[in-house]
Amino acid sequence: MTSAAIRVKRRYHTRIPWGKLFVHLVLSLIGLACVIPMLLVISVSLSDEEALARNGYSLLPVGFSTFAYTYILQQPAQILQAYGVTIVVTTVGTLLGLLLCALLGYAISRKDYRLRGVLSFYVFFTLLFNGGVVPFISL
């Protein structure tokens, strides 16, 4: 075997990419953390109410029952009203947010606007704190 053939053979030798393995492991754990609560909600919706009170929550339905679905389907006005409120709040909130951001962005982009620095400071300062801080301020 020539030295070039040995180099090619070594180059394609299988190695375990520990970095990629670690990244895949972390992302898989994050994925499980997102999927497990959804599975729990589906399991609880298919479980019997008395069995839930006795045994607590589990990932597999205990005492299979479709009562929750029949109850919702018997009174469709209630769930349709809830979806309507959700759609209206989402649409109005998105449109108002888009309008306000566009207006603020235009005002900040103007070099001749005298409150440009104050508005920029206000916007960037509020970016430092997320919405989760607000409830803890009153404690």
PAZAPA-4460 file (N, C-alpha, C; in steps of 0.05 Angstrom, whole numbers, plus 32768, in hexadecimal, padded with zeros to 4 digits):
% residues 139
    n_x    n_y    n_z   ca_x   ca_y   ca_z    c_x    c_y    c_z   seq   type   mol
   8011   7FE9   8000   8000   8000   8000   8012   8019   8000     1      M     A
   800B   802C   7FF0   801A   8044   7FEE   8014   8057   8006     2      T     A
   8025   806B   800A   8020   807D   8020   8007   808E   801C     3      S     A
   8001   8095   8002   7FE8   80A4   7FFD   7FD0   8094   8004     4      A     A
   7FD0   807A   7FFE   7FB9   8069   8004   7FB6   8066   8023     5      A     A
   7FCC   8065   8031   7FCA   8064   804F   7FBE   807D   805A     6      I     A
   7FC6   8095   804F   7FBB   80AE   8058   7F9D   80B0   8053     7      R     A
   7F94   80A6   803C   7F78   80A6   8035   7F69   8094   8048     8      V     A
   7F74   807D   804D   7F68   806A   805F   7F65   8076   807B     9      K     A
   7F7A   8084   8085   7F79   8090   80A0   7F65   80A7   80A1    10      R     A
   7F62   80B5   808B   7F50   80CC   808B   7F33   80C3   808E    11      R     A
   7F2C   80AC   8082   7F11   80A3   8083   7F0C   808F   809A    12      Y     A
   7F1F   808D   80AC   7F1C   807C   80C3   7F07   8088   80D5    13      H     A
   7EF5   8077   80DF   7EDF   8081   80EF   7EE8   8089   810A    14      T     A
   7EE2   80A2   8111   7EE8   80AC   812C   7ECE   80B5   8139    15      R     A
   7ECD   80B3   8153   7EB5   80BC   8161   7EB6   80DA   8165    16      I     A
   7EA4   80E9   8159   7EA5   8106   815D   7E97   810D   8178    17      P     A
   7EA7   8110   818D   7E9D   8114   81A8   7E8D   812E   81AA    18      W     A
   7E96   8143   819C   7E88   815C   819C   7E6C   815A   8191    19      G     A
   7E6A   814D   817A   7E4F   8149   816D   7E3E   8137   817E    20      K     A
   7E4A   8123   818A   7E3B   8111   819C   7E2F   8120   81B3    21      L     A
   7E3F   8132   81BF   7E36   8142   81D6   7E1F   8155   81CE    22      F     A
   7E22   8162   81B7   7E0E   8174   81AD   7DF4   8165   81A7    23      V     A
   7DF6   814E   819B   7DDE   813E   8196   7DD0   8135   81B0    24      H     A
   7DE0   812E   81C4   7DD5   8126   81DD   7DC6   813D   81EB    25      L     A
   7DD2   8155   81EB   7DC6   816C   81F7   7DAC   8173   81E8    26      V     A
   7DAD   8173   81CE   7D95   817A   81BF   7D7F   8165   81C2    27      L     A
   7D87   814C   81C5   7D73   8137   81C9   7D65   813B   81E5    28      S     A
   7D75   8142   81F9   7D69   8147   8213   7D56   815F   8213    29      L     A
   7D5E   8174   8204   7D4C   818B   8201   7D32   8183   81F2    30      I     A
   7D35   8173   81DE   7D1E   8169   81CF   7D0B   8159   81E1    31      G     A
   7D17   8148   81F2   7D06   8138   8205   7CF9   814A   8219    32      L     A
   7D06   815F   8222   7CFA   8172   8235   7CE3   8181   8228    33      A     A
   7CE2   8183   820E   7CCC   8190   8200   7CB5   817C   81FA    34      C     A
   7CBC   8163   81F5   7CA8   814F   81EC   7C9A   8143   8204    35      V     A
   7CA7   813E   821A   7C9C   8130   8231   7C83   813F   823D    36      I     A
   7C84   815A   8240   7C6B   8167   824A   7C53   8164   8237    37      P     A
   7C58   8164   821D   7C42   8160   820A   7C37   8144   820D    38      M     A
   7C48   8130   8210   7C3F   8114   8214   7C30   8112   822E    39      L     A
   7C38   8120   8242   7C2A   811F   825C   7C0E   812B   825A    40      L     A
   7C0B   8141   824B   7BF1   814D   8247   7BDE   813A   8238    41      V     A
   7BE9   812D   8223   7BD9   811A   8214   7BD1   8102   8225    42      I     A
   7BE4   80F8   8236   7BDE   80E2   8247   7BC9   80E9   825C    43      S     A
   7BCB   8101   8267   7BB7   8109   827B   7B9C   810C   826F    44      V     A
   7B9B   8116   8256   7B81   8119   8248   7B74   80FF   8242    45      S     A
   7B83   80EA   8240   7B78   80CF   823A   7B75   80BE   8253    46      L     A
   7B7B   80C9   826A   7B7A   80B9   8283   7B5F   80BE   8291    47      S     A
   7B57   80AB   82A2   7B3F   80AE   82B2   7B44   80C1   82C9    48      D     A
   7B30   80D1   82D0   7B33   80E6   82E5   7B39   80DA   8300    49      E     A
   7B2A   80C5   8307   7B2F   80B8   8321   7B4B   80AB   8323    50      E     A
   7B54   809F   830D   7B6E   8093   830C   7B84   80A8   830F    51      A     A
   7B7F   80BF   8303   7B93   80D5   8307   7B94   80DF   8323    52      L     A
   7B7C   80E1   8330   7B7C   80E9   834C   7B89   80D5   835E    53      A     A
   7B86   80BB   8358   7B92   80A7   8368   7BB0   80A4   8364    54      R     A
   7BB8   80A2   834A   7BD4   809A   8343   7BE5   80B2   833C    55      N     A
   7BD9   80C9   8335   7BE9   80DF   832C   7BEF   80DD   830E    56      G     A
   7C00   80EF   8304   7C06   80F0   82E8   7C1A   80DB   82E0    57      Y     A
   7C17   80D1   82C7   7C2B   80BE   82BC   7C2B   80C2   829E    58      S     A
   7C41   80B9   8291   7C43   80BD   8274   7C32   80AA   8264    59      L     A
   7C28   8095   8271   7C15   8083   8264   7BF9   8087   8270    60      L     A
   7BE4   8087   8260   7BC9   808B   826B   7BC2   8075   827F    61      P     A
   7BB6   807E   8295   7BAD   806B   82A9   7B8E   806B   82A9    62      V     A
   7B82   8054   82A6   7B65   8053   82A5   7B5A   8063   828D    63      G     A
   7B60   8059   8275   7B5A   8067   825C   7B3E   8072   825B    64      F     A
   7B3B   808C   8255   7B21   8099   8253   7B23   80B0   823F    65      S     A
   7B0E   80B3   822E   7B0D   80C9   821B   7AF9   80DE   8224    66      T     A
   7AF3   80DF   823E   7ADF   80F2   8249   7AE6   810F   8243    67      F     A
   7AFF   8116   8245   7B08   8131   8240   7B02   813A   8224    68      A     A
   7B06   8128   8211   7B00   812F   81F5   7AE2   8130   81EF    69      Y     A
   7AD3   811E   81FB   7AB6   811F   81F7   7AAA   8138   8204    70      T     A
   7AB5   8140   821A   7AAB   8158   8228   7AB0   8171   8216    71      Y     A
   7AC8   8173   820B   7ACF   818A   81FA   7ABE   818A   81E1    72      I     A
   7ABB   8172   81D5   7AAC   8171   81BC   7A8E   8175   81C0    73      L     A
   7A84   8170   81D8   7A67   8175   81DE   7A61   8193   81E0    74      Q     A
   7A75   81A3   81E8   7A72   81C0   81EB   7A87   81CE   81D9    75      Q     A
   7A83   81CE   81BF   7A97   81D9   81AD   7A99   81F8   81AF    76      P     A
   7A84   8205   81B8   7A84   8222   81B9   7A9A   822C   81CC    77      A     A
   7A9E   821E   81E1   7AB2   8227   81F5   7ACE   8226   81EA    78      Q     A
   7AD5   8210   81DC   7AF0   820E   81D1   7AF3   8220   81B9    79      I     A
   7ADE   8224   81A9   7AE0   8236   8192   7AE3   8253   819C    80      L     A
   7AD6   825A   81B1   7ADA   8275   81BC   7AF6   8279   81C7    81      Q     A
   7B01   8264   81D3   7B1D   8266   81DD   7B30   8269   81C6    82      A     A
   7B2C   825A   81B0   7B3D   825D   8199   7B3A   8278   818C    83      Y     A
   7B21   8282   818C   7B1D   829D   8180   7B2B   82B2   8190    84      G     A
   7B2A   82B1   81AA   7B39   82C4   81BB   7B57   82C2   81B5    85      V     A
   7B61   82AA   81B4   7B7D   82A6   81AE   7B85   82B2   8193    86      T     A
   7B75   82AD   817F   7B7C   82B7   8164   7B7B   82D6   8164    87      I     A
   7B66   82E1   8171   7B64   82FF   8171   7B7C   830B   8181    88      V     A
   7B82   8300   8198   7B98   830C   81A8   7BB2   8309   8199    89      V     A
   7BB7   82F2   818C   7BD0   82EE   817D   7BD2   8301   8166    90      T     A
   7BBC   8304   8157   7BBC   8315   813F   7BC0   8332   8146    91      T     A
   7BB0   833C   8159   7BB1   8358   8161   7BCC   835E   816E    92      V     A
   7BD6   834C   817F   7BF0   8350   818C   7C07   8350   8178    93      G     A
   7C06   833F   8164   7C1B   833E   814F   7C1A   8358   813F    94      T     A
   7C02   8360   8136   7C00   8378   8126   7C09   8391   8135    95      L     A
   7C00   8394   814E   7C08   83AB   815E   7C26   83AB   8163    96      L     A
   7C31   8394   816A   7C4E   8391   816E   7C5E   8399   8155    97      G     A
   7C55   838F   813E   7C62   8395   8125   7C61   83B3   811F    98      L     A
   7C49   83BF   8123   7C46   83DB   811E   7C58   83EC   8130    99      L     A
   7C57   83E6   814A   7C68   83F5   815D   7C86   83F2   8158   100      L     A
   7C8E   83DA   8151   7CAB   83D5   814B   7CB3   83E4   8132   101      C     A
   7CA2   83E5   811E   7CA8   83F3   8105   7CAA   8411   810B   102      A     A
   7C97   841C   811A   7C98   8438   8120   7CB0   843F   8131   103      L     A
   7CB6   842F   8145   7CCE   8434   8155   7CE7   8431   8145   104      L     A
   7CE9   841D   8134   7D00   8419   8123   7D05   8431   8110   105      G     A
   7CF0   843B   8106   7CF2   8453   80F4   7CFC   846B   8104   106      Y     A
   7CF1   846F   811C   7CFA   8486   812C   7D17   8484   8134   107      A     A
   7D20   846B   813B   7D3B   8468   8144   7D4E   846A   812C   108      I     A
   7D45   8463   8114   7D57   8465   80FD   7D5B   8481   80F3   109      S     A
   7D4B   8494   80FA   7D4E   84B0   80F1   7D64   84BD   8101   110      R     A
   7D78   84C7   80F3   7D8F   84D4   8100   7D87   84F0   810C   111      K     A
   7D73   84FD   8100   7D6B   8518   8108   7D56   8518   811F   112      D     A
   7D4E   8500   8128   7D3A   84FF   813E   7D48   8503   8158   113      Y     A
   7D3F   8516   8168   7D4E   851E   8180   7D4B   850A   8197   114      R     A
   7D35   84FA   8198   7D32   84E6   81AD   7D3C   84CB   81A5   115      L     A
   7D4C   84CA   8190   7D57   84B1   8186   7D67   84A2   819C   116      R     A
   7D79   84B0   81A9   7D89   84A4   81BE   7D79   849A   81D6   117      G     A
   7D65   84A9   81DE   7D55   84A0   81F5   7D45   8487   81ED   118      V     A
   7D39   8487   81D5   7D2A   846F   81CD   7D3C   8457   81CA   119      L     A
   7D53   845B   81BE   7D66   8445   81BB   7D6E   843A   81D6   120      S     A
   7D74   844B   81EA   7D7B   8442   8204   7D63   8432   8211   121      F     A
   7D4B   843C   820E   7D33   842F   8219   7D30   8413   820C   122      Y     A
   7D33   8411   81F2   7D30   83F7   81E5   7D46   83E4   81ED   123      V     A
   7D5F   83EC   81ED   7D75   83DA   81F3   7D75   83D3   8211   124      F     A
   7D6D   83E6   8223   7D6C   83E0   823F   7D57   83CB   8245   125      F     A
   7D40   83CD   8238   7D2B   83B9   823D   7D32   839D   8232   126      T     A
   7D44   839D   821E   7D4D   8383   8214   7D5E   8373   8228   127      L     A
   7D6A   8381   823C   7D7B   8374   824F   7D6A   8363   8262   128      L     A
   7D51   8369   8266   7D40   835A   8279   7D2A   834C   8269   129      F     A
   7D25   8333   8270   7D0F   8325   8263   7CF5   8328   8272   130      N     A
   7CE0   831D   8267   7CC6   8320   8274   7CC4   8310   828E   131      G     A
   7CD5   82FC   8293   7CD5   82ED   82AB   7CDD   82FC   82C4   132      G     A
   7CEA   8312   82C0   7CF3   8322   82D7   7CDC   8332   82E3   133      V     A
   7CC8   8339   82D3   7CB2   834A   82DC   7CA3   833F   82F3   134      V     A
   7C9A   8325   82F4   7C8B   831B   830B   7C9C   831A   8325   135      P     A
   7CB6   8317   8323   7CC6   8315   833B   7CCC   8330   8347   136      F     A
   7CC7   8346   833A   7CCC   8360   8345   7CB9   8366   835C   137      I     A
   7CA1   835C   835B   7C8D   8362   8370   7C91   8352   8389   138      S     A
   7CA3   833E   8388   7CA7   832D   83A0   7CB5   833B   83B5   139      L     A
***
